[in-house]
Amino acid sequence: MEKIQIFNKIKHLQKDRITPDNDDNDDKNIRYFKEKEIFPELKIYGYSQVEDAILSGLVTGDPVLLIGRHGTAKTMLAEAIAYSLNLKFIAYDASKALFDDVIGFPNPQSLREGTIEYTPTPLSIWDKEFILIDEISRAMPSMQNKWLEIIRSRSVMGKKINSLKYIFAAMNPVGEYVGAMPLDLALLGRFAFIVRVPEVYDMLPEEINKIINNLSHDDAIAMKSLHKNNNVKSENLLQVINTARELFQIIQENYKNIIIPYIYNLMQELIQSQRYIDGRRLGMLNRNIIAYLSVVTAKHGKEYTKDNLFSLIYNCIRHSLPFAATEEAKDIDTILPLIHQKVVSIIESPMKAKLFKTFKSSSGTKAKHFQLIVKNLIFNYDNLDEHEKCQIVSNLTLTQDDLNEEKLADFAIAIKKLLKFLLSKDEAEHEIITKVAQIYTSMTSITSAVRNASCYHLPFASNRSQTLLRISLDEIETDIAYRYIINLPYEEQSRFLNTNNTVNNKFFNNLRSLLKKNYPE
C-alpha cells in the first residue's frame, strides 16, 4: 500500500511539472495590458531584452542594479521611469557624493535635546521617492558602507526614509574601467535584480535609428527648440506595474511547485560549479521569478506565460544572480545556459534524480524498492535516453548472497512486469529488451521450451549425486522458488532444501504468503 501511495504522489507531481497547479484561480477582474514594450514610450530604445526584469523590480520594490558601459542610458532610464510615475527623483554620483550631501546637516537644536535631526537641503534624501546611486562601484569603501544601510533598510543611522519607494544603482562592467571596483559582496547581495543593459551594437537597426534621432535633456542645451517633446510619460507604465501586482499571488500559487524546485536545484548546480548564493538571494530569486512571470502575464496573457515558462524563468534568472557584477561575469554566461538545461531536465523528469540515487548502492537495494524502481522506470520511460535506461536496467541485478523471500518475490514480479512492458512497446530499444531478458533468464536458467511445459524434472546436486525432482510449474510460487534455488551454488542450496530435496516449508510458505499479500495478480 505504501508503494502505491508513493507512486501516485510521484505521478501527480510528474503530471503537473510544466503546467500551473491551479489554472482556474480567479483573475477575471484583472484588466490585462496587451502592448509588448513600455520603454519606447519613454524614448528608451533597445531595452526589449531587459525591460521585463526592470519592470519586475518596480513591481516588488526591491533594489535594482544596472550594469553597462558609458552612454547606455542607465541614468536616462531611471529619470524617465520616475518622471512617468510622478515620483520625486534624484541621482547621486556615488564617486563624489559626501554623506552630508545625502542626509543634510545635523540640527544643533535637536542635538541639545538629545535627539538627532537633520537639516535637509535640495540634495537630501529624506523627501525623495526614487533614487539612482550612479557610479556605485567607484564609491570609497566608507561610503559604500553608508549606502549599504540605505539600500538594505531604507534608513540612515537607524532613521527611516519613509518616502523612499525605489532604489536603483548603476555601474560600469567590472574590469573595463579605471577606478571601477567589484562591489563588496554584502552590498551586492542587497540588489534583487542585477541587469546588464544592452550595448548599441547589440540592438536592431530600427532601434539604432531611433537612438540616432533621440535627444536627452543633457544634449544640445543651447538648442532649446530641439527639446520641445523631450519630457514624455508612459500612460501604460503604472498600469502594467499594478496589473502585475494583482497577478502576483495568483502566479505564486499557480507555479510554486515549479519555481521552488527550480531554485533549489539551481542552487545545487551552482554549488557544483563552485558558485555560491546565500539564503537572502534564494528568497529574492523566488520573488523575482514570480514578479517576472506576473509582468509577462500582464503584457501577453497567461497562455503565453504557460507556453514559454522555462524560457521566461531563465531570462529572469540571468538578471537575478550576483555574478554579473563580479569578475565571474564572463564565466557565468558560459555555464548558466548549461545549468538551466540541467535544472529543467530535473524538473521535467522529477524521478530521474530519485531513480539514480537509489541505484548508487545496488548491493544495499531493499526489497520494496524493486517494484517502485520498475514502476518509475515504466512511467518515466519516454523521458530517459537510451544510456540512462541501460544504466538503470544494469543496476537491476539480483544479488544472490543475501536474498530472502521478500526480496526474491519483489524482484521476480518486477522483472516480469518490466519485460512485459518492453515487449508491448513498438519502439522499445533492442538492447534494453535484451538486458531485461538476460536478467530474467539468468534467474530462471530454464529454456523457453521447458517454460511451456506443465512440469519439469530438475536435477539437484546432492552428495555428489544427481537427484531428479518433478516440479509443477502451475503455481507461480513454486516456479519462482525452484528457479531461484537452482541458480544458487550447491552450498547455498541447502539453506532452502529439506533432506529429501524438497523446498523448505518455511521458505516456501513465506514466499507464497508475500506473493499473495503484495501481488494478488
C-alpha angles and dihedrals in degrees: 000000000000091000092052092051092049092049093048090051091050091047091052092052091047092052092053097042099112103017130075117273090231116010091175096074111139108262097139092115093053114103108219122216112223105190119110103219136026105180097068086064085061091049090251107135134189095027096110094116094053103030096095092051092052092046088051089057088054090051095054098030091226116145117275126208119203117202120192147121121273115286096030095120097249094141093039090054094052092048092048093050092048092047092049091050092046092239126151104250140192133173116212121201099222092197090064109018115109122210090250089057090057103043105021124229128314112260108239092209092057090048090055088052091052097253133102118235127162128223103227127223128194087268096051120117099221098094097032121115100186125028134183117204099203124196090013092162089061095055117114113254090250091056093043088059090053092048088050092068092049093049094042102046108001091244140110119218087343094308112124122235094216098182097053112110105159134032120191125174131189135202142164121253114282116261097014102085133055110243095017111118133189110266121255106263093236090054093044090050091065094065114089097191121039103187124188104208118218127262118233092245089060093058132095119262093248090053092049090051090054091049090051089056095041125104130197124204089255093058126092093351092179091059101070092165089068092060099060095114098027099113107068133165131206111231089196102050096084091043092056092048093049093045091051090051090052089051095046098092092040092053091045092053095043098049106027093108089058103036097049096049089044092055093044093051091042089057091050093050092047089053089053088056090048095251118127135200126188133231093264090056091051090057091046091051090054093050093042094053093047092048092046093051089046092054093047091047091050090052102038109016133254096281091060090051093049093048094049100032103133094040089054092048090051092050089052094047091052088063096039106058119089097224094090089072093050136066088268092072096109095043093052091055088060100045103033095075089051092047091049092052091050092049091048091051089053092049093045092047103032093171095060095080092044093049096049092044089057092048095054091084105038093163091059096044109141120228094243090058096066095072094042093048092052093045091051091046091052093046093045096038098114092049094058127079122230094261091053092049091051090049092052094046092047089057091052092083123136113245103208101191099082106014117144130189095273095052092045095051093046093047096047095050093043094052091046091053093046093050091048090051093049093048090051093055117092094208103034112142113258092223092055093050090048092051093050091046090051091052091051094045094046088055096048102034087196123124123237090251093056091043089062093054122095092227139015135203103227122196116220124189109239125167089339091302132103120246120190117218124192108222125190113220095193094098120060092215093059092042094053094042096054095038088056097046096048090061095055122096112262093254090055095048093070091067089071104029131082121224091268090054094252119133114275107258094225092054093043095046093047090050093048092047093051093048094050093045099046104023109035091167 
